[in-house]
Amino acid sequence: MPQFLLALVTLFVGLWIINRFASGLDRAFERGDMEATLRKFIRNLISIGLEVLLLISVASMVGIATTSLIAVQAGDIQLCGEFGVLGPVSFQGPF
């Protein structure tokens, strides 16, 4: 039971820190005159990435085996990277 309470506290404090960091990042991008759409995209990308890492850490604290979750995430990231690189290249016309 104490590990569960510690995991909940870690979750809430971690989410609070992530939200504060994302807000500060948004303000910094706004001062740098970054386009609003790009600013929102980068903020959400970083925020969601940090939240996924936090959830995996909290799940590990509770006792859930997270090795398979990390492997799936790594595979997804690699697959997205391959599609991002191969997409524009595969649709090129003849040289």
Buried (B, 14 or more C-beta within 10 A) or exposed (E): EEEEEEBEEBBEEBBEEBEEBBEEBBEEBEEEEBEEEEBEEBBEEBBEEBBEBBBBBBBBBBEEEBEEBEEEBEEEEEEEEEEEEEEEEEEEEEE
